[in-house]
Amino acid sequence: MSYLDTFALTGKVALVPGGGGAIGSAIAGALAAAGASVTVVDMTEERAEAAAGAIRATGAQVLALGADVTSEADCERIVAATVDRFGRLDIIVNAVGGGAGKVLFDAQDYPRDAWDWIMELNVRSTLLATQAAVKAMIAAGNGGVVVNISSVRADLGINAGYSAYVAAKGAISSLTRQWATEWARYGIRVNAIRPTFVDTPQVAMLLDDPAFKAGIVSRIPLGRVGDTSDMTGPVVFLASDAARFITGQVLGVDGGLTATQ
Ligand SMILES: NC(=O)c1ccc[n+]([C@@H]2O[C@H](COP(=O)([O-])OP(=O)(O)OC[C@H]3O[C@@H](n4cnc5c(N)ncnc54)[C@H](O)[C@@H]3O)[C@@H](O)[C@H]2O)c1
């Protein structure tokens, strides 16, 4: 085996809830390009298949499933379908989340329904999908990898009505450390990436404002916001055996933003 092979995911099976989304579809494609078989999950099978079809066209093994990962039953179903189709499950990348730009409210008036929605979308989705995947990993006894998507907002406030989102991403970063601690005994590593703004439809409304974007970019040493392809290498690395001694870490993928704070 060559040294570079430790970065490959040949023979591994990955589950990507939110794999039909902007960042999730880029990550699903990268996991497949690195050698993994991939289950792409999104709210509808059509949305999952739109991403899966492009990956399948590269010759990779891909399964597309519609599911709501805020439902325990759906999470059990996507894990069972993955094991049924590919024979195992090694990696879960939780790419469901976001919503921040859609519910911007002053902190003192932050509405309960918006708070609950952000928590469901980000925390409950990650919690339930991971619990289902990790139960299967523990039962199989082959170890495994969890990669979550947090945000620089877990650590940095922003003067833009983000109360629920910062709390949700803080929870994701904390759960990453907690799960790493609890599941190390099963050979399961848990890490997260922590992006700054990534140029995606979710944040287009904010980034379309030139003054807002200029303010964000001026604080990023590498001088630009992220691109979905910037997220893929870090996730593939964390999922690979090259990262075998890394667990409980939240890796900044932020052009250096947090280094300046
Ligand atoms: N875009 C950014 O600037 C940015 C920055 C930092 C972190 N993030 C995080 O990256 C992750 C992905 O963001 P994105 O911009 O790709 O968002 P996105 O909306 O493009 O992707 C999320 C996907 O999840 C799916 N989804 C939503 N609820 C679901 C559910 N209950 N069950 C199954 N699928 C569901 C959506 O249909 C969508 O395809 C989120 O956690 C977000 O917070 C994004």
The ligand as an SDF file (V2000), in Angstrom:
LIG
                    3D

 44 48  0  0  0  0  0  0  0  0999 V2000
  -23.5370   27.7740    3.1180 N   0  0  0  0  0  0  0  0  0  0  0  0
  -22.7580   28.3140    4.0580 C   0  0  0  0  0  0  0  0  0  0  0  0
  -22.2910   29.4400    3.9820 O   0  0  0  0  0  0  0  0  0  0  0  0
  -22.4140   27.5010    5.2760 C   0  0  0  0  0  0  0  0  0  0  0  0
  -21.4280   27.9730    6.1620 C   0  0  0  0  0  0  0  0  0  0  0  0
  -21.1170   27.2400    7.2960 C   0  0  0  0  0  0  0  0  0  0  0  0
  -21.7740   26.0470    7.5220 C   0  0  0  0  0  0  0  0  0  0  0  0
  -22.7350   25.6250    6.6530 N   0  0  0  0  0  0  0  0  0  0  0  0
  -23.4270   24.3930    6.9670 C   0  0  0  0  0  0  0  0  0  0  0  0
  -23.2560   23.4420    5.9210 O   0  0  0  0  0  0  0  0  0  0  0  0
  -24.3860   22.5760    5.9080 C   0  0  0  0  0  0  0  0  0  0  0  0
  -24.9340   22.4800    4.4860 C   0  0  0  0  0  0  0  0  0  0  0  0
  -25.2970   23.7870    4.0550 O   0  0  0  0  0  0  0  0  0  0  0  0
  -25.6900   24.1080    2.5520 P   0  0  0  0  0  0  0  0  0  0  0  0
  -25.3780   25.5310    2.3100 O   0  0  0  0  0  0  0  0  0  0  0  0
  -25.1280   23.0640    1.6370 O   0  0  0  0  0  0  0  0  0  0  0  0
  -27.2760   23.9300    2.6400 O   0  0  0  0  0  0  0  0  0  0  0  0
  -28.3110   23.3030    1.6020 P   0  0  0  0  0  0  0  0  0  0  0  0
  -29.6620   23.7970    1.9800 O   0  0  0  0  0  0  0  0  0  0  0  0
  -27.8710   23.5250    0.1880 O   0  0  0  0  0  0  0  0  0  0  0  0
  -28.2070   21.7450    1.9110 O   0  0  0  0  0  0  0  0  0  0  0  0
  -28.9030   21.1370    2.9600 C   0  0  0  0  0  0  0  0  0  0  0  0
  -29.6790   19.9690    2.3580 C   0  0  0  0  0  0  0  0  0  0  0  0
  -30.3310   19.2840    3.4310 O   0  0  0  0  0  0  0  0  0  0  0  0
  -31.6230   18.9140    2.9870 C   0  0  0  0  0  0  0  0  0  0  0  0
  -32.4690   18.7490    4.1690 N   0  0  0  0  0  0  0  0  0  0  0  0
  -32.9810   19.7320    4.9680 C   0  0  0  0  0  0  0  0  0  0  0  0
  -33.6970   19.1850    5.9520 N   0  0  0  0  0  0  0  0  0  0  0  0
  -33.6310   17.8410    5.7790 C   0  0  0  0  0  0  0  0  0  0  0  0
  -34.1800   16.7430    6.4850 C   0  0  0  0  0  0  0  0  0  0  0  0
  -34.9350   16.9280    7.5820 N   0  0  0  0  0  0  0  0  0  0  0  0
  -33.9400   15.5030    6.0310 N   0  0  0  0  0  0  0  0  0  0  0  0
  -33.1790   15.2990    4.9150 C   0  0  0  0  0  0  0  0  0  0  0  0
  -32.6180   16.3100    4.2110 N   0  0  0  0  0  0  0  0  0  0  0  0
  -32.8520   17.5620    4.6430 C   0  0  0  0  0  0  0  0  0  0  0  0
  -32.0700   20.0520    2.0900 C   0  0  0  0  0  0  0  0  0  0  0  0
  -33.1040   19.6500    1.2130 O   0  0  0  0  0  0  0  0  0  0  0  0
  -30.7690   20.3970    1.3670 C   0  0  0  0  0  0  0  0  0  0  0  0
  -30.6210   19.6740    0.1640 O   0  0  0  0  0  0  0  0  0  0  0  0
  -25.3680   23.1380    6.9390 C   0  0  0  0  0  0  0  0  0  0  0  0
  -25.1810   22.4770    8.1760 O   0  0  0  0  0  0  0  0  0  0  0  0
  -24.9300   24.5830    7.0990 C   0  0  0  0  0  0  0  0  0  0  0  0
  -25.2620   25.1300    8.3480 O   0  0  0  0  0  0  0  0  0  0  0  0
  -23.0600   26.3150    5.5470 C   0  0  0  0  0  0  0  0  0  0  0  0
  1  2  1  0
  2  3  2  0
  2  4  1  0
  4  5  1  0
  4 44  2  0
  5  6  2  0
  6  7  1  0
  7  8  2  0
  8  9  1  0
  8 44  1  0
  9 10  1  0
  9 42  1  0
 10 11  1  0
 11 12  1  0
 11 40  1  0
 12 13  1  0
 13 14  1  0
 14 15  2  0
 14 16  1  0
 14 17  1  0
 17 18  1  0
 18 19  2  0
 18 20  1  0
 18 21  1  0
 21 22  1  0
 22 23  1  0
 23 24  1  0
 23 38  1  0
 24 25  1  0
 25 26  1  0
 25 36  1  0
 26 27  1  0
 26 35  1  0
 27 28  2  0
 28 29  1  0
 29 30  1  0
 29 35  2  0
 30 31  1  0
 30 32  2  0
 32 33  1  0
 33 34  2  0
 34 35  1  0
 36 37  1  0
 36 38  1  0
 38 39  1  0
 40 41  1  0
 40 42  1  0
 42 43  1  0
M  CHG  2   8   1  16  -1
M  END
$$$$
